[in-house]
Amino acid sequence: MRVLPAGAGTAVPLSPIPRLGRYGPVLPVVGTVLLLCAPADRTSLDGQGGVTLADAASGALVVWCVLRLVRGGGRAASGPVLTWRGALVLGAPAAAFAVATIAAADPAAGLPGFVRYLQLFVLVPGAVLLSLRDARDARLVCAAVVLLALVQGTVGVLQSATGTGASYRGENVRAVGTFGALDVMGMATVVSYGLVTALALALAPPAAAPRWLRPCALGCAVLLLVPLALSYSRGAWIATAAACLLLLALRGARTAVPVLAALAAAGVVLVGGLSVGSEQLAERARSITEVSSSPDQSVTDRYSLWSAAVGMWREAPATGVGPKGFPAHRDAHASLALSSGSDTAGAGVRFQREPLLSPHNMYLLVLSEQGLVGVVALVGSWAALLVCGLRRLRTARRRGTGSGAADCGMVAVGLLTWQGIDFLYGDIGGPSTVLTALVLGLAAWWALSPATEGAVDGDSTR
C-alpha cells in the first residue's frame, strides 16, 4: 500500500499487492483439472475405475458455487451472474434430459444417465461459468490444461518408447498416459485440448503478456504433437487438425502460413526423423482413407454401432430409448458383423474383452437414447455457444490488440470446434470426461458471461 505525504490528506490505497485469495473462486476449477494428472485407477472412489477424485471434485465445485450464489443473493461473490441467455442455453438441455428420462420405458434405470448428463453438460459448465470472473481467471485455467497435457503427454511418450503402453497390433506402444488401457481416448483428448489451447495463446497472446509467452506456447504445441501422434487416435488427429486450421484462419494468413510450416516441420522431425513409431503411424494414417474400401474390425464395429443407434431412434424418434438405454437395446438393432467386444491389454491391464456399450458417436448416442428432443436441445446449446463465442471474438478483434481477452476467445472457439468434431468419433465415458465438462464451462464463460463483454476492452476489475 502507498500513502500520500503528510498533510496531503488521508491515506489512499494504491496498487495492492496481488494475493492468492484473489484467485479463490477459480482455484477449485484449476484443482479439478490438475487432479487428472493422477492415475485413474489409484484415484477411483468405487474401486472399479468409475468415479474418480476428479469427479468428486467437480461435484464439490458445483456445491461450492451454489453456496456462493446463495450467500451472494443469486450472484457469485465478486463474480458474474447467470443471464437469461445463459440460463436458456444451459437450461434447455436439462429440460430435454428430464423429458427423455420420464418418457423412457424404465425411468428408474435411466436416472443415473440423467444425473451424468446433467453433471457434464449443465451443472459443471454452469459452475465454471460462475467461477471465472475475468480473463486472468480464464488464463489460469488454460495454463492448467496445458500443464495437464504436458504431464500426460510425457507419460505417454515414455510408455511408447519403453513398450509399457496399451496394446496396438500386438505391441504395447500406444500412448495412454495415466488413464490406462481402459480409457485409450483419455490421453488423446487431454493432449489435444492442451495443443489447441497452447496454439491459441501463441497466435493471440494478451497485449501485456511477457515476450517469452508466444515462443513458449508455440513450443508446447509442437511438443504435444508427439504424444498426440503416438495415441493412434484418428478422431483426435482429425479434430485437432480442423481446430488448428480454424485458429490459423481466424488469426490471418500472415501469421497462419509460417506457424503452419513450423508445426509441419516439427512434426516431420519429431515423428519421422526420430522414427518414433513411424511405421505404425503411417499405417494408421492410411486407414483414415481406407475405411470404405477395406475397413478393419474396429471400423466395422463402429459402423454397426452407428446403424444400431439409428435403429433405436427410428423406434422412438421423439424421446429415444432413455438415458443409459443403448446397451440394453444394442443387440436387437445391431448387425451380425458386430464383434463381441474390443481387445484391451497393456499399460498394467491384462488381456480382456471390453463390451461395446456405446456407438462411439456422441450425436448418435444422444439421438438413440433421448431422441430429437435431446439432440436438438444439446446440439443447439453447443451451437449457440460457438456462435456467441465467434461473435464476441470478432468484437474483441475489431477493437484492436488492446482487447486483452481475445486470447481467451481463441481458446474457447478452438476447443469448442475440436469437441464438436471429435464427438463424431467418440462420446462421453472415462475419467477424462470431467475435463470435457470444464472445457465446455470455459467456452460458456466466454460466450455467455457479462464479464467478457467488458473484458474485450481489458480485464474486468475486481
Residue pairs with C-beta under 8 A, 6 or more apart in sequence:
1 11
1 13
1 14
1 16
2 13
2 14
2 15
3 11
3 12
4 10
4 11
4 12
22 462
23 137
23 140
25 68
25 76
25 77
25 78
25 79
25 131
25 132
25 133
25 137
26 131
26 132
26 133
26 137
26 140
26 141
28 57
28 60
28 61
28 64
28 131
29 61
29 127
29 128
29 131
29 132
29 141
29 144
29 438
29 441
30 140
30 141
30 144
31 57
32 54
32 57
32 58
32 61
32 434
32 438
33 141
33 144
33 145
33 148
33 435
33 438
34 144
34 147
34 148
35 43
35 52
35 53
35 54
35 57
36 54
36 148
36 152
36 190
36 431
36 432
36 434
36 435
37 148
37 151
37 152
37 178
38 53
38 178
39 178
39 180
40 49
40 52
40 178
40 179
40 180
40 183
40 186
40 430
40 431
41 49
41 180
41 348
43 52
43 53
43 54
43 431
44 50
44 51
44 52
45 51
45 52
45 53
45 55
45 56
49 180
49 182
49 183
49 431
52 431
52 434
54 431
54 434
54 435
55 431
55 434
57 434
58 119
58 124
58 127
58 434
58 437
58 438
59 119
61 124
61 127
61 128
61 131
62 119
62 123
62 124
62 126
62 127
64 127
65 76
65 126
65 127
65 130
65 131
68 76
68 77
68 79
68 130
69 75
69 76
69 130
71 77
72 79
74 81
75 81
76 130
76 131
76 133
78 133
78 462
79 130
79 131
79 132
79 133
79 451
80 129
80 130
80 132
80 133
80 445
80 449
80 450
80 451
81 130
81 450
82 90
82 126
82 129
82 130
83 448
83 450
85 388
85 448
86 126
86 129
86 444
86 448
86 449
89 381
89 384
89 385
89 444
89 447
89 448
90 122
90 125
90 126
90 129
90 381
90 444
91 122
92 377
92 380
92 381
93 117
93 121
93 122
93 374
93 377
93 378
93 381
94 118
94 122
95 377
96 370
96 373
96 374
96 376
96 377
96 378
97 114
97 117
97 118
97 122
97 323
97 370
97 374
98 114
99 319
99 373
99 374
100 110
100 114
100 319
100 320
100 322
100 323
100 369
100 370
100 371
100 373
100 374
101 107
101 110
101 111
101 113
101 114
101 322
101 323
103 318
103 319
103 322
104 110
104 319
104 320
104 321
104 322
104 323
104 325
105 321
105 322
105 325
106 322
107 322
109 322
109 324
109 325
109 328
110 322
110 323
110 324
110 325
111 323
112 323
112 324
113 322
113 323
113 324
113 325
113 369
114 323
116 323
116 428
117 323
119 437
120 428
120 433
120 434
120 436
120 437
120 440
121 378
121 381
121 437
121 440
124 434
124 437
124 438
124 440
124 441
125 437
125 438
125 440
125 441
125 443
125 444
126 441
126 444
127 441
128 141
128 437
128 438
128 440
128 441
128 442
128 444
128 445
129 441
129 444
129 445
129 448
129 449
131 137
131 441
132 138
132 141
132 441
132 442
132 445
132 449
132 451
133 451
133 460
133 462
134 451
134 455
134 459
134 460
134 462
135 206
135 404
135 405
135 407
135 408
135 452
135 455
135 459
135 460
136 459
138 405
138 408
138 411
138 442
138 445
138 446
139 206
139 407
139 408
141 438
141 442
142 197
142 201
142 408
142 411
142 442
145 193
145 194
145 197
145 435
145 439
146 194
146 197
146 198
146 201
146 217
146 220
148 190
148 194
148 435
149 190
149 191
149 193
149 194
149 195
149 197
149 198
149 220
149 224
150 194
150 220
150 223
150 224
151 177
152 177
152 178
152 179
152 186
152 187
152 190
152 191
152 227
153 175
153 177
153 187
153 191
153 194
153 223
153 224
153 226
153 227
153 228
154 227
155 175
155 177
155 178
155 187
156 165
156 175
156 176
156 177
156 187
156 191
156 227
156 230
156 231
157 175
157 226
157 227
157 230
157 276
158 164
159 165
159 166
159 172
159 173
159 174
159 175
159 176
159 177
159 347
160 173
160 174
160 175
160 230
160 276
160 277
161 276
163 171
163 172
163 173
164 172
164 346
164 347
165 172
165 173
165 174
165 175
165 176
165 230
165 346
165 347
166 172
166 174
166 175
166 176
166 180
166 181
166 184
166 344
166 345
166 346
166 347
166 349
167 174
167 181
167 343
167 344
167 345
167 346
167 351
168 174
168 232
168 280
169 280
171 280
172 345
172 346
172 347
173 230
173 277
173 280
174 181
174 184
174 230
174 231
174 232
174 346
174 347
175 187
175 227
175 230
175 231
175 232
176 183
176 184
176 186
176 187
176 231
176 347
177 186
177 187
177 190
177 191
177 227
178 187
179 186
179 187
179 430
179 431
179 432
180 186
180 347
180 348
180 349
181 344
181 345
181 346
181 347
181 348
181 349
182 344
182 349
182 354
182 430
183 429
183 430
183 431
183 432
184 231
184 233
185 233
185 235
185 236
185 426
185 430
185 432
186 430
186 431
186 432
187 227
187 231
187 432
188 228
188 231
188 233
188 236
189 236
189 422
189 426
189 432
189 435
189 436
190 432
190 435
191 224
191 227
191 228
191 231
191 236
192 228
192 236
192 239
192 240
192 243
192 418
192 422
193 415
193 418
193 435
193 439
194 220
194 224
195 220
195 221
195 224
195 225
195 228
195 240
195 244
196 240
196 243
196 244
196 247
196 411
196 414
196 415
196 418
197 411
197 414
197 415
198 217
198 218
198 220
198 221
198 224
199 217
199 218
199 221
199 244
199 247
199 259
199 414
200 247
200 407
200 410
200 411
200 414
201 213
201 214
201 217
201 407
201 410
201 411
202 214
202 215
202 217
202 218
202 221
202 259
203 247
203 248
203 250
203 251
203 255
203 259
203 410
204 251
204 406
204 407
204 410
205 213
205 214
205 217
205 407
206 213
206 404
206 405
206 407
207 401
207 402
207 403
207 404
208 404
218 259
218 262
221 263
222 262
222 263
222 266
222 267
222 270
225 263
225 266
225 267
225 270
225 271
226 270
226 271
226 276
228 236
228 237
228 240
229 237
229 267
229 271
229 276
229 277
229 281
230 276
230 277
230 281
232 280
232 281
232 284
234 284
234 285
234 287
234 288
234 425
235 422
235 424
235 425
235 426
236 422
237 285
237 288
238 288
238 421
238 425
239 417
239 418
239 419
239 421
239 422
239 425
240 418
242 417
242 418
242 421
243 414
243 415
243 417
243 418
243 421
244 263
244 414
246 413
246 414
246 417
247 410
247 413
247 414
248 255
248 256
248 259
248 260
249 256
250 393
250 397
250 410
250 413
251 259
251 410
270 276
271 277
271 278
271 281
272 278
287 296
287 299
291 299
295 303
297 339
298 342
300 337
300 338
300 339
301 337
301 338
301 339
301 342
301 356
302 359
302 360
302 361
303 337
304 334
304 335
304 337
304 338
305 330
305 334
305 338
305 356
305 358
305 359
305 360
305 361
306 359
306 361
306 364
307 333
307 334
307 335
308 326
308 329
308 330
308 333
308 334
308 335
308 338
308 359
308 368
309 326
309 333
309 359
309 361
309 364
309 365
309 367
309 368
310 364
310 367
310 368
311 333
312 320
312 321
312 325
312 326
312 329
312 333
312 368
312 369
313 320
313 364
313 367
313 368
313 371
315 321
315 329
315 333
316 371
317 371
317 372
318 371
318 372
318 373
319 370
319 371
319 373
319 374
320 366
320 367
320 368
320 369
320 370
320 371
320 373
320 374
321 328
321 329
321 368
321 369
322 369
322 370
323 369
323 370
324 369
325 368
325 369
326 357
326 358
326 359
326 365
326 368
326 369
327 355
327 357
327 358
329 368
330 356
330 357
338 356
339 356
340 353
340 355
341 353
341 354
341 355
341 356
342 353
342 354
342 356
343 351
343 352
343 353
343 354
344 351
344 352
344 353
344 354
345 351
345 352
358 365
358 427
358 429
359 365
359 368
359 427
360 425
360 426
360 427
361 423
361 424
361 425
361 426
361 427
362 423
362 424
362 426
362 427
362 428
363 375
363 379
363 423
363 424
365 427
365 428
366 374
366 375
366 378
366 379
367 374
367 375
370 378
382 416
382 419
382 420
382 440
384 447
385 416
385 440
385 443
385 444
385 447
385 448
386 413
386 416
386 417
386 420
386 443
386 447
388 447
388 448
389 409
389 412
389 413
389 416
389 443
389 446
389 447
390 413
392 409
392 446
392 447
392 452
392 453
392 456
393 406
393 409
393 410
393 412
393 413
393 446
395 456
396 403
396 405
396 406
396 409
396 456
397 403
397 406
399 456
399 457
402 457
402 458
403 455
403 456
403 457
403 458
404 455
404 456
404 457
404 458
404 459
405 452
405 455
405 456
405 458
405 459
406 456
408 446
408 452
408 455
409 446
409 452
411 442
411 446
412 442
412 443
412 445
412 446
412 447
413 443
415 439
415 442
415 443
416 440
416 443
419 436
419 439
419 440
428 436
445 451
445 452
446 452
451 460
454 460
